């Protein structure tokens, strides 16, 4: 059996599509299982049920080194693809790890399976967004269309988008319209009272104390990065912290976006909390049982502890940050 574990975002989905296309060409799809994962999920494979002849691929997702080392001993073949600097440090010397911090995991997986084929345009757009390169002016339009289309594991549709230029042009045309609507929603969201809490704090960098200005908001599951970028621009903050509540799994997911990765590096804080990311963008989940409580089932509140959370992510900040954002965004969507 071939197990494809992939981060359930566009980069991970594109990487999984590349694997699907490769194994389809090999006529071995019947032996392939695709497994989407998100941060906060339990590891999806039972170590005791794996067969010594199994193959496992992990795309665009960061697990602990010890877990992957154990997995390597259980299966015939393991390949772990990642693009984050924290992965490069954590998996140094691991023969199964393919880490490239210059390109997205999806792009590296494509190169692995199709070394002489050019990366499809959709993969270039996804990688441009994932790595915060901003090299392609069409990237926002494609991202908006992917947000709307939600291709998931519809590999045939991914294949159309990767191989048919007309499909790409249609996606970009529709994406331009969706992007305009998206921008209106984001603008409305950040202009609503109490949706964004702006705070002043400090952090220690290079042995000096630096003042910072940051914003906290709850963006639900929609347009997280877009809202963060708009908040940074409007309120002139150094970084943003947003969260969303997963009541079913008792998890609050935090996302950090930084205006300047040199002054405030988001990636420094995510690994401390079981997450991962880049200097400009990182995220991590916190389980309710790990020191986080939900006031009235919705408002996250951190217990005092030994630190490890982003500067300014204080109990009093979260206690006063009203979670009106989620309801506000849903009301905008239903308009």
N, C-alpha and C positions, 0 to 999 in steps of 0.2 A: 504494500500500500504506500502511496505517496501522499503525504500530508502537507498542504499549503496553508500555513498560518500567516495571515496578513492583517495589518492595521486597517481598520474599516474606515479609512479616509480615501480621498481620491488617489493619493500617491500609492497607498497600499493596494487599492483596487486595480490601478493600472499595472502594478507589478504582478498581481495575481492573473490579470488578463494576459500578460506576456507569457506566464507559465502555461496558462490554458492554451494559448496559440501553439506553443512549442509542443506540448503533449498531444494536442490535436493532430499536429503534423506527424507525430510519432505513432498515432493510432493507439494511444495508451490512456485516453481520458477515463475509461472505465475504472482504472485503478487509482484515480486521483480524487482526493477529498479536499475541498476548499473550506477554510475555517476563518471567518472574520473575527477580529478581536478588538476590544477597546480597553483603555487603561482603567483599571479597577476590576476587570474580569479575572476569574481564576484561570490558571493555565489549562488549556482545553484538552490536553492529552493525558491519559492515564498511563503513567510510566510502566505499570505492571502489565498492561494489556498490549504494549507495543511489541512488534515482532522484530527479531534481529535483522531481518531483511528489509525493514521499512526505510523509507526515505522521508526526511523532513526538511522543509524550507520555511524560513521565517523572514517575512518581508516588512521592513519599515516599522518594526516594533521592538521595543527594548525590554528584554528580560534580564534577570540577574545572571551573572556569569556562572555561579554555582549550579543553577538550574540547567543552563545550556550545556555545561560540562557533563552533568549527569545524563542529559538526553543524548549527548554524543556517544556515551558508552552503551546506550540501549539500542541504537539503530545502526544500520549499515552506513547511512550517508546523512549528514546534516550540513546545511548551508544557511548562514545567518547574514542577511543583508541589512545594512543600516548606514545612515548618513550623518549621525550626530557625533560631535566631538566627545561627548560623555561615553558613547559606545566605543569610540576609538581607544579611550583610556581603559575602559572596563574590560575590553576583549583583546587587549594587547597580547600577542603571542598565540592566540587561539587559531588553530589551523582551519577551523570551519567558518571563521568570521571574515566577511568581505565588507570592509568599512571604507567608504569614500566620502569625505566631508565636503567635497567640491561639487558633487551632483546629488540629486535625489535618489532615494532607494529604488524608485520605479525605473529611473533611467539606467541605474547600474544593473538591475535585474534584466532589463531589455538587452543591454550589452552582453550579459552573460549568456542568454539564450540565443541571441541573434547578433553575434559579434561583427558581422559584415553588413548588417542592415541598418540604415539610418533610423534614429529614434523618430517615431511618428510625431506629427505636430502636436497632437493632444498630449503626448508625453512631455514634450518640451514646455507647453503651457503649464502643465501640472507641476513639473519640476521648477519652473520659474517662480511659481507661487510658493511652493513648499520651501524653497531655499531663500526666499525673499531677495531674489536677484533683480527683479523688475526690468528685465531685458526685452521683454516682448510687450508692446502696447496692447495687444489683443488678449493678454492673460486675464484681466478682470472680466471681460465678456465671456470667455470660455468658462471661467470659474462660476459665473452667475448661471450659465446654462447648465453646467454639471450639478449645481445646487438644485436647480429646478427639475432636471431630468432624473436624478437619483438612479443611475444605471445599476448600482449594486453589483450583483453577480450575473447580470444579463450580458454574458460574454459575447454573444452575437452582435449586440448593439455596440459594445466596446470595439469589436472588430470593424464594424462599419465606420466608426469614428476614426479608427486608426489607419484604415486602408482606403477610404473613399474621400477624396478632397471635397466633393460636393457636400457630403455630410458635415465636414468641418465648417464650410462656408455657411451652411444653414444654421449650425450651432452658434456661430459667431454673430450672425444676423439677429437671431432670436436673443442671444445673450446681450446684445446692445440694448434691446428693449427692456429686458429683465433687469439690467444694471441700472437703468434710469429709475425704474420702480423701486429697486432695492435702495438706491441712494435717497429717495424720498422717504422710505420707511425708516432708514437709519437717522436721517435728519429729524424726523418727527419724534423718534425715540429719545434722542439726546436733548431735545428741546422741552420735553415734558418735565415738570417739576419733580424733584426727588428721585429721578431715575439715576442720576450720577452724583456720587459723593466725592468731592475734591478735598484732599488732605495734604498737609505738609509734613515731611518727615526727614530722616537723615540716614545715611549709610556710611560705613567706614570703608574706604578704598585707598590702597597704597599708604596705609597708616595715617590717613587724614580723614577728618570728619566732613562729609559733604552733605549739603542740604538738597532735598529732593521734593518734587511736587508730583503727586500721583492721584489717580482716580479709581474709585471702586464702583462697579455696577453689576447688576444681574441681567445678562442678556438672553437668558433662556438658551435655546438650541439653535437660534437663527442668527446668521450674520455676525458671529462673535468677533472675527477679525476686523470686519468692516466697521462695526460699532467702535471697537478699540481705536482704530485709525482715526475715525471722526472725532472721538473724544480727545485724543492726544492733540489733534489740530485745533479744536475749538477751545479747550481749556488749557492748552500749552503745558501739558504735564510730561514728566519724564517717562512714566510707565503707567500701565493700567492693570488692574486685577478684576477679573470678572469670574462669576461662578454660576453653576447651575446645579440643581438638586435632583438626584435620582432617588426618589422615595422607595422604589421597588427594591433597590440594592443597598439602601442606606449609605449612599455615597454622595459627596459634594465634589464636583470637579472644578478645579481652579485653573484659569488660564491667565498667563502673564504676557503682555505685549510691551516691548520697550522701544522708545523713540531712538535711542542711541545705545547700541549694544556695548559700546566701550564704557560709557558712564554707568549704565545699569544693565548687567547681563542676566537676562531671564533664565538662561540655562543653568546658572549656578544654584538656583533654588529648587528646580523641579526634581533632580535626582535625589535630593535629601528627603523628598516626600513620595518616592516611588514613581516619579514621572520622568519626562525627558523633554528635550527641545533644543532650540538654537538660541543665540544671544538675543535675537529680536523677538522670539516667540517660543514659549514653553508652557507646559501644563502638567498638572498632577492631580490625582484623586486622593481624597481623605475619607476613610471610612468613619462612620459615626462612632464606632467602638474604639477608634484610635485617637480619641481626644476631641472629637467634634460632636457637638450637640445640635439638634434642630429645634429651635424655639417655635412652638406652635406648628411643627411639622414643615416649616419652610425656611426659617432664618438660620443660617449657619453661625455658630459661635465657637471660637477656639478656646480651649482650656489653656491656662498658663502652663508653660513647659520649658524645655531646654532650648527653645529657639528652633531654628531650622525652617522657619517660615519667612517669606519675603519681608524686608523692612517695611514697617508701617502696617502690616497685616495684624493689627492689634484687636483684642477682644472688643474694646470700646468702639472701634471703627465699624466692625461688622454688626455689633449690637444696634448701632444707630443707622445702619444702611438699610433702608426699607426695601423690601423685595417687591416693589410695585412694577418693576421692569417687565417681569414675565407676563403679568396680566396686560400691561400696556402693549407689549408687542403682539400678543395674541389678538387684542382688540384691533390693532392696525391690520393684521392679516385678514381679519374677518370683514374689513370694510369693503 
